[in-house]
């Protein structure tokens, strides 16, 4: 059939691409290209202000991104999974999400990519320094699942799917509302797993990640030539994802799911002619993303690195329709409609021929392709060795097509499969026990979209429940200004923090079999499944789904047994309660001594997150005391996140940072052999 022929040609093209890449220009140069991968969260096909199919023609303010698209290559047929974590697993492993064991987001905290050699580890083998910033969301239940145990030299970011607030960095996991707990880590290698500095509390998280990216770029540019390393920076913004999760009960500021669209009020003011607070804030969150991208790329140019750097931006899925926009595509996040899985991506680089500026990539691309493209096409390494994981990469090397403007080697995208480990029509995940019996691990994620989906060539097949099928465009502005706060938006007193509710609501879907010809029906409005003329096409697509799905592995759960996962999650919460910030539960394998709970905030507003864990406060119980004449200079409660204590006088700073800084400055450390702890 035509579909089988296309698949065979794709395999041949992929093989040729590897050969071409081996002799490509950059591999022969002495200095391998730097790589900046920017991942935008939930960015919609109609959220950018670019004047093309990838944008809304100026409804949002994104001048930096617009200019980069004009100087680079736009991807009009770039695909992801329908939701966050599986796409990120695909980016980092080079596999389809299901082949990485990420069938969906259910039991998200149990997922782990440790069975694969991740992208940063392969780039380290090619001499790169590797740094992760922002969202992780591919495993944190134990340390081996986390960034600095997976190939990254450093990590400044958050482990979970989102933060409860853009400024105060609370984890959605509040461990039975005993928090607030912070999910903002600053880790280097495997010997320093720490919370970020307390003075970052109150800083918009995109600004934190942008500033660190700029610092890393400047540091790279200042390296002595003889020992210089190229950099790989994985910059994963929370923008434009909602702040999520309920607020901690001891915090008065409105946040989380109630007012999840969050941006500085000065940026919100750019959208004064938008009628709804939600549209004002949504535009502002997109513009803040643009500020970050613009500042980081400007830093690369200022450092003299632009001509040897590859920059690309990829969203993890389409916009969530309660606050984002994907027109002309139908549907959004959590669905296999094009609006959920087809996203606005681009690449720009001084390495590209001038003739490629302002062009469109010729064909289909998928999130798994960057693994092979970066390692083999750009860095000159080997991404397809059996040692990279139990399943061969699904990604293809796109670099020859990117540079030369030739057709993409990819002719198909398998979005979701059904097999013995995952029932795509119910969402249930299974583990297989020692006796061969199947055990239900998860009952599904309940996102309203269940089933299988595939695209081969021009044809797309969806079978199951489609989920929200609306086509939403970014609103057109009015001629007059409407002040923020007229439709539920909040301005936090004494700050520039503006927050708005999601007001687009939800939409219904359908159940059945759907066949679309995407070459003529981008909006998926004409279902051809009932036409007998296309029966053979549907049969071929089903056969391809069955063939690929049969190879699918078990879900990538670190703890397949539900009771074991429950115990591990409890351990993570125990450690989080003791330290005040989210971190892998195996870092403190035995329960530390008990200590008093931190006091609630003394006034409305968020508490400061814990200070840096450069001492053993986080693990200790009791009171830290200096001995001898130093006794009155440094003392604090061992529970990080509070300062003072019943045996200590009030100290300035409002958290343990003042104490830990004094301890570190004095050149001493804490011993936790027994409580009360003693500074030695």
C-alpha positions in Angstrom: 0.0 0.0 0.0 1.0 3.7 -0.3 1.4 3.9 3.5 3.7 0.9 3.7 5.8 2.3 0.8 6.0 5.7 2.7 7.3 4.0 5.8 9.9 2.1 3.9 11.1 5.3 2.2 11.2 7.0 5.7 13.6 4.2 6.9 15.8 4.7 3.8 15.8 8.5 4.2 16.8 8.1 7.9 19.7 5.9 7.0 20.9 8.4 4.3 20.5 11.2 6.8 23.0 9.5 9.2 25.5 9.1 6.4 25.2 12.8 5.3 25.5 14.0 8.9 28.8 12.2 9.3 30.4 14.4 6.8 28.5 17.6 7.6 30.5 20.8 8.1 30.3 21.3 11.8 31.6 17.9 12.8 34.9 18.7 11.0 35.3 22.0 12.9 37.4 22.2 16.1 34.6 23.7 18.1 31.3 21.9 18.3 28.2 24.1 18.2 26.6 25.3 21.4 23.0 24.2 21.8 20.1 26.1 23.4 16.9 24.1 23.6 14.0 26.3 24.8 10.8 24.4 25.9 7.7 26.5 26.2 4.9 25.0 28.4 1.4 24.8 26.8 2.2 27.4 24.1 -0.7 27.6 21.6 -0.5 27.6 17.9 -2.3 31.0 18.0 -0.5 32.4 21.1 2.6 34.0 19.3 2.3 37.4 17.6 4.0 36.3 14.4 2.4 37.1 11.1 2.1 33.5 9.8 0.2 30.3 10.4 2.3 30.1 13.6 0.9 33.3 15.0 -2.0 35.7 15.5 -0.7 38.6 13.5 0.2 41.0 16.3 -2.6 40.3 18.9 0.2 39.4 21.3 3.5 41.2 21.7 6.4 38.8 20.8 8.9 40.9 18.9 12.0 38.8 19.8 10.5 35.5 18.8 9.0 37.0 15.7 12.5 38.2 14.6 14.0 34.8 15.4 11.4 33.0 13.2 12.1 35.5 10.4 15.8 34.7 10.6 15.4 31.0 11.1 13.3 28.0 10.0 9.7 27.6 11.1 8.2 24.1 11.7 4.6 24.1 10.6 4.2 20.3 11.1 6.0 19.7 14.4 4.4 17.2 16.7 4.5 16.4 20.4 2.3 14.3 22.8 -1.0 15.8 24.0 0.3 16.6 27.5 3.5 17.7 29.3 5.5 14.9 30.8 5.4 12.3 28.0 6.7 15.0 25.5 9.6 15.8 27.8 10.4 12.2 28.1 10.4 12.0 24.3 12.8 15.0 24.0 15.2 13.5 26.5 15.1 9.8 25.4 14.6 10.1 21.6 11.7 7.7 21.9 8.0 8.0 21.3 6.4 8.7 24.7 4.9 5.2 24.9 8.3 3.7 24.0 9.8 5.6 26.9 7.1 4.1 29.1 5.2 7.4 29.4 1.8 6.5 28.1 0.1 9.3 29.8 0.4 11.6 32.9 -1.3 9.2 35.4 0.8 8.5 38.5 3.1 11.2 37.2 5.3 11.3 40.2 6.1 7.6 39.8 7.6 8.0 36.3 11.3 7.7 35.7 13.6 7.8 32.6 16.6 6.1 34.4 16.5 3.1 32.0 17.7 5.3 29.1 20.8 7.3 28.5 19.4 10.7 28.3 20.3 13.4 25.8 22.6 15.4 28.2 24.5 12.2 29.0 25.2 11.6 25.3 26.2 15.3 24.8 28.6 15.1 27.8 30.3 12.2 26.0 30.9 14.7 23.1 32.5 17.2 25.5 29.5 19.4 26.3 28.8 21.1 29.6 25.1 20.4 30.3 22.6 22.5 32.3 18.9 22.1 33.0 16.7 25.1 33.9 13.0 25.3 34.8 10.6 22.4 34.6 11.7 18.8 34.9 8.6 16.6 35.2 10.1 13.3 34.2 10.7 11.8 37.6 11.8 12.8 41.1 10.6 10.1 43.4 14.2 8.9 43.9 17.4 10.7 43.0 18.4 8.6 40.0 15.4 10.0 38.2 16.5 13.7 38.7 18.5 16.0 36.3 21.9 15.9 37.9 21.8 12.1 38.2 20.7 11.9 34.5 23.5 13.7 32.7 23.1 17.3 33.6 25.9 19.1 35.4 23.6 21.5 37.1 19.9 22.1 37.6 18.0 25.2 38.7 14.3 24.5 38.5 11.3 22.6 39.7 10.6 18.9 39.6 6.9 18.7 39.2 4.4 19.5 36.4 4.0 23.1 37.5 4.4 25.5 40.4 1.5 26.7 42.4 2.6 30.3 42.0 5.0 32.0 39.5 6.5 34.2 42.3 6.6 32.0 45.4 7.6 28.7 43.9 5.3 26.4 46.0 5.0 22.8 45.1 1.5 21.6 44.3 2.3 18.6 46.5 1.6 20.0 49.9 1.6 16.6 51.7 -1.9 16.8 53.3 -1.7 20.6 53.5 1.1 20.6 56.0 3.1 23.1 53.8 3.8 25.4 52.2 6.7 23.6 50.6 8.9 24.9 47.9 9.8 23.2 44.6 12.8 25.2 43.4 16.0 23.3 43.5 19.6 24.4 42.8 21.7 21.2 42.3 25.2 20.6 41.0 26.3 17.0 40.2 25.3 14.4 42.7 26.9 15.9 45.8 24.9 19.1 46.1 21.1 18.7 46.1 19.8 21.9 47.6 16.9 24.3 47.6 17.4 27.6 45.7 18.4 30.7 47.7 15.7 32.3 49.9 16.1 35.7 48.2 14.6 34.3 45.0 11.2 34.2 46.8 9.1 36.9 45.2 10.9 36.7 41.8 8.9 35.7 38.7 10.3 32.3 37.8 10.9 33.1 34.2 13.3 35.8 35.3 15.1 33.4 37.5 15.7 30.9 34.7 16.6 33.6 32.2 19.2 35.1 34.5 20.8 31.7 35.1 20.9 31.0 31.4 22.6 34.3 30.8 25.1 33.5 33.5 25.9 30.2 32.0 26.4 31.7 28.6 28.7 34.4 29.9 30.7 31.8 31.8 31.0 29.7 28.6 32.3 32.7 26.6 34.9 33.4 29.2 36.5 29.9 29.1 40.2 29.7 28.1 40.3 28.5 24.4 42.4 25.5 25.2 39.9 24.1 27.7 36.6 25.5 26.3 33.6 23.3 26.3 30.5 23.8 24.1 27.3 24.2 26.2 23.9 22.5 26.1 21.3 24.5 28.0 17.9 23.0 28.4 15.7 26.0 29.2 12.2 24.9 30.1 10.0 27.8 31.1 6.7 27.5 33.0 5.2 30.0 30.6 2.5 29.8 29.5 1.3 26.9 31.8 -1.2 27.8 34.5 0.2 28.1 38.0 -1.5 25.0 39.5 -2.5 23.3 42.7 -4.3 24.6 45.7 -2.6 27.3 47.8 -1.1 26.3 51.1 -3.6 26.8 53.9 -1.4 29.1 55.8 -1.0 31.5 52.9 -3.5 34.2 52.1 -2.6 35.2 48.6 -4.9 33.9 45.9 -3.0 31.6 43.5 -3.0 28.1 42.0 -6.0 26.9 40.0 -8.1 29.8 41.2 -6.0 32.5 39.5 -3.5 30.6 37.5 -2.7 33.0 34.7 0.1 35.1 36.3 2.4 37.9 35.0 3.9 41.2 36.2 1.2 43.9 36.1 3.4 46.1 33.9 3.3 43.5 31.2 -0.4 42.9 31.7 -0.9 46.6 31.0 0.3 46.1 27.5 -3.0 44.4 26.9 -5.3 47.1 28.2 -7.6 47.0 25.1 -8.3 43.3 25.7 -11.7 43.1 27.4 -11.2 40.1 29.6 -8.6 39.9 32.4 -7.9 36.3 31.3 -6.8 37.5 27.8 -4.8 40.4 29.3 -2.9 38.0 31.6 -2.6 35.3 28.9 -1.0 37.8 26.5 1.3 39.0 29.3 2.5 35.4 30.1 3.3 35.0 26.4 5.1 38.3 26.3 7.2 37.4 29.4 8.2 34.2 27.5 9.3 36.5 24.6 11.3 38.7 27.0 13.2 35.6 28.3 13.9 34.3 24.8 15.0 37.7 23.6 17.3 38.3 26.6 19.0 34.9 26.3 19.6 35.1 22.6 20.9 38.6 23.0 23.4 37.3 25.5 24.6 34.7 23.1 25.1 37.4 20.4 26.8 39.8 22.9 29.2 37.0 24.0 30.2 36.4 20.4 28.8 32.9 20.3 25.9 33.3 17.8 27.7 32.0 14.8 28.4 28.7 16.5 25.2 28.2 18.4 22.0 26.4 17.5 18.8 27.8 19.2 15.4 26.2 18.9 12.1 26.6 20.7 9.6 23.8 21.0 6.3 23.7 23.1 5.5 20.5 24.9 1.9 20.4 23.6 -0.8 22.7 22.4 -2.6 25.3 24.4 -5.0 24.3 27.1 -8.3 25.7 25.9 -9.5 27.1 29.2 -7.0 29.9 28.7 -5.0 29.4 25.5 -5.6 29.4 21.7 -4.7 27.1 18.8 -6.6 28.4 15.8 -6.8 27.4 13.0 -6.2 24.0 14.7 -9.0 22.1 16.4 -8.8 21.1 20.0 -6.0 21.6 22.5 -4.0 20.1 25.3 -5.2 16.7 26.5 -6.6 15.8 23.0 -5.2 14.2 19.9 -6.8 16.8 17.7 -4.1 18.8 15.9 -4.5 21.6 18.4 -3.3 19.3 21.1 -0.3 17.8 19.4 0.8 20.1 16.6 2.7 23.1 17.9 4.6 26.3 16.8 8.3 25.5 16.7 11.3 27.1 15.1 15.1 26.9 14.9 17.6 29.6 14.2 21.4 29.5 14.0 24.4 31.3 12.6 25.4 27.9 11.2 22.6 27.9 8.7 23.1 29.0 5.1 21.7 32.5 4.5 19.3 31.0 2.0 17.5 29.2 4.8 16.5 32.3 6.8 12.8 32.9 6.9 11.9 29.5 5.4 9.7 26.6 6.5 10.9 23.1 7.3 9.9 20.7 4.5 7.7 18.1 6.2 6.9 16.4 9.5 9.0 16.6 12.7 8.5 15.0 16.1 9.8 15.7 19.6 11.8 12.5 19.6 13.9 13.7 16.6 16.0 16.2 18.6 17.8 13.4 20.4 19.3 12.0 17.2 19.5 15.4 15.4 21.5 17.0 18.2 23.8 14.1 19.1 24.5 12.8 15.6 23.7 15.7 13.3 25.2 18.6 15.4 27.6 17.0 17.9 28.9 14.2 15.8 28.1 11.4 18.3 26.2 8.2 18.3 22.6 8.3 19.5 21.4 5.0 18.1 23.7 2.6 19.9 22.0 -0.3 21.8 23.6 1.1 25.0 21.2 4.1 25.0 18.3 2.1 26.2 16.2 -1.1 25.9 14.3 0.2 22.8 15.9 1.7 19.8 15.3 5.5 19.4 12.3 6.5 17.3 13.9 9.9 16.5 15.4 10.7 13.1 18.3 13.0 12.2 16.7 16.2 10.8 19.9 18.2 10.4 20.6 17.5 6.7 17.0 18.6 5.9 17.3 21.6 8.2 20.5 22.8 6.5 19.7 21.9 3.0 16.0 22.5 2.7 15.4 18.9 1.6 12.4 16.8 2.5 12.1 15.6 6.1 13.0 11.9 6.6 9.9 11.5 8.9 6.7 10.5 7.2 4.7 9.3 10.2 3.9 10.1 13.8 2.4 7.5 16.1 0.7 9.5 18.8 -0.7 6.7 21.0 -1.0 2.9 21.0 -3.0 0.2 22.7 -1.3 -2.9 24.1 -1.2 -5.3 27.0 0.5 -2.7 29.2 -1.8 0.2 28.4 -5.5 0.2 27.5 -5.7 3.4 25.5 -9.5 3.3 25.6 -9.9 3.2 29.4 -6.5 4.8 30.4 -5.6 1.9 32.7 -2.0 1.0 33.0 -0.8 -2.5 33.9 2.3 -4.1 35.4 3.1 -7.8 34.8 3.9 -9.7 38.0 6.4 -12.6 38.3 3.7 -15.1 37.6 2.7 -13.4 34.4 -0.5 -11.9 35.7 -1.4 -8.3 35.0 -1.9 -5.9 37.9 -3.6 -2.5 37.5 -1.2 0.2 38.4 -3.3 3.2 37.4 -7.0 3.8 36.6 -6.2 6.5 34.1 -5.7 10.3 34.1 -9.3 11.2 33.3 -8.5 14.0 30.9 -11.4 13.4 28.6 -9.4 12.1 25.7 -8.9 8.4 25.3 -7.9 6.2 22.4 -5.3 5.9 19.7 -4.0 8.2 17.0 -1.6 8.1 14.1 -0.5 10.3 11.2 1.1 8.8 8.1 1.7 11.1 5.2 -1.4 13.2 4.7 -3.7 10.9 6.6 -4.6 11.1 10.3 -6.6 8.5 12.2 -8.2 9.0 15.7 -10.1 6.2 17.4 -11.8 6.7 20.8 -12.9 9.8 22.8 -11.6 13.0 21.2 -12.0 15.4 24.1 -12.6 19.1 23.7 -13.1 19.8 20.0 -13.3 23.6 20.0 -11.3 25.8 17.7 -10.3 29.0 19.6 -8.5 32.1 18.3 -6.8 34.7 20.4 -9.4 37.5 21.1 -9.4 40.6 19.0 -8.7 43.7 21.0 -11.2 46.5 21.6 -10.7 50.2 20.6 -10.8 51.3 24.3 -8.9 50.4 27.4 -10.6 48.2 30.1 -8.7 48.3 33.5 -7.4 45.1 34.8 -9.6 43.6 37.6 -13.0 44.1 36.0 -13.5 40.3 35.3 -12.0 38.6 38.3 -8.3 39.5 38.0 -6.4 40.3 41.2 -3.5 42.6 41.8 -1.6 41.6 44.9 -1.3 44.5 47.2 2.2 46.1 47.4 3.6 44.1 44.5 3.5 44.0 40.7 1.9 40.6 40.8 -1.3 40.2 38.6 -3.3 37.0 38.5 -6.4 36.1 36.5 -8.8 33.2 36.3 -9.2 30.9 33.3 -12.5 31.9 31.7 -12.7 30.0 28.4 -14.5 27.1 30.0 -14.6 23.6 28.7 -15.9 21.9 25.5 -17.3 18.6 24.6 -16.0 15.9 22.3 -17.1 12.9 20.3 -16.5 9.1 20.4 -15.8 7.1 17.3 -13.4 6.7 14.4 -12.1 9.8 12.6 -10.1 10.0 9.4 -8.8 13.3 8.1 -6.8 14.4 5.0 -4.6 17.0 6.6 -3.3 18.2 3.2 -6.7 19.8 2.6 -8.4 19.8 6.0 -6.0 21.4 8.6 -9.0 22.1 10.9 -10.1 18.5 10.9 -13.7 19.4 10.0 -14.4 16.7 7.4 -14.4 13.2 8.8 -13.9 10.7 6.0 -14.1 7.5 8.1 -17.6 6.8 6.8 -16.6 6.9 3.2 -16.1 3.4 1.8 -13.5 4.7 -0.6 -11.1 5.2 2.4 -11.7 1.8 4.0 -8.2 0.5 2.9 -6.5 3.6 4.3 -8.2 3.1 7.7 -7.2 -0.6 7.6 -3.6 0.2 6.8 -3.4 2.8 9.6 -4.9 0.4 12.1 -2.4 -2.2 11.1 0.4 0.2 11.6 -0.9 1.1 15.1 -1.1 -2.5 16.0 2.4 -3.2 14.7 4.1 -0.3 16.6 2.0 -0.8 19.7 2.9 -4.4 20.1 6.5 -3.4 20.8 5.5 -1.0 23.6 7.2 -1.5 27.0 5.6 -1.5 30.5 4.9 1.9 32.0 8.1 3.5 33.2 7.1 3.5 36.9 9.9 3.4 39.3 7.6 1.5 41.7 5.2 -0.7 39.7 3.5 -2.1 42.8 1.0 0.4 44.2 1.9 -0.2 47.8 5.6 0.4 47.1 4.8 3.7 45.3 2.6 4.8 48.2 5.5 4.1 50.6 8.0 6.0 48.4 5.7 8.9 48.0 5.3 9.0 51.8 9.0 9.0 52.2 9.3 11.9 49.8 6.7 13.8 51.8 8.5 13.0 55.0 11.7 14.5 53.7 9.9 17.5 52.2 8.2 18.2 55.6 11.6 18.1 57.3 13.5 20.3 54.8 10.7 22.6 53.6 11.4 21.9 49.9 10.7 19.1 47.5 13.5 16.6 46.9 14.0 12.9 46.2 13.0 10.8 49.1 16.0 8.5 49.1 18.4 11.3 50.0 17.5 10.8 53.7 16.7 7.1 53.9 16.0 7.0 57.6 13.6 9.3 59.4 15.4 12.2 61.1 14.5 13.2 64.6 11.2 15.1 65.0 11.2 18.9 65.3 8.6 21.5 65.8 6.5 22.7 62.8 7.4 26.0 61.4 5.2 28.9 62.4 2.6 30.3 60.0 3.4 33.6 58.3 2.9 36.6 60.6 1.0 38.6 58.0 -0.9 38.0 54.8 1.4 37.1 51.9 3.6 34.2 51.1 6.4 32.9 53.3 9.9 32.8 52.2 11.2 29.4 50.9 14.0 27.6 52.8 17.5 28.9 52.6 20.4 27.1 50.9 21.1 23.6 52.3 24.8 24.1 52.7 24.7 22.6 56.2 22.8 19.8 57.9 19.9 21.9 59.2 17.6 20.3 56.8 18.2 16.8 58.2 18.5 17.7 61.8 16.1 18.0 64.8 16.5 20.1 67.9 18.4 23.3 68.2 21.6 24.3 66.5 23.9 25.8 69.1 27.4 27.2 69.0 29.6 26.3 71.9 31.6 28.6 74.1 31.8 32.4 73.4 30.1 32.0 70.0 26.9 30.7 71.6 25.0 34.0 71.1 26.1 34.6 67.6 24.6 31.7 65.7 21.6 29.7 66.8 18.5 28.8 64.9 15.8 26.2 64.7 16.9 23.1 62.8 13.6 23.2 60.9 14.6 25.2 57.8 12.0 27.8 56.9 12.0 29.4 60.3 14.5 31.3 62.3 14.8 31.7 66.0 13.3 29.1 68.3 12.3 28.7 71.9 15.9 28.7 73.1 17.1 31.5 70.7 16.4 35.1 70.5 14.7 36.7 67.5 17.1 37.0 64.6 16.6 39.1 61.4 15.8 37.7 58.1 12.6 35.8 58.7 14.1 32.4 57.9 17.0 30.1 58.5 19.1 31.7 55.9 20.5 34.2 58.4 21.6 31.3 60.6 23.1 29.2 57.9 25.0 32.1 56.4 26.5 32.8 59.8 27.5 29.2 60.3 29.1 28.9 56.8 30.9 32.2 57.2 32.4 31.1 60.5 34.0 28.1 58.7 32.2 25.6 60.9 29.6 22.9 60.3 26.9 21.1 62.1 26.9 17.6 63.5 23.7 15.8 63.7 24.7 12.7 65.6 22.1 13.5 68.2 19.7 16.4 69.0 20.2 19.1 70.0 22.6 19.5 67.1 25.9 21.1 67.8 28.0 23.4 65.6 31.6 22.3 65.6 
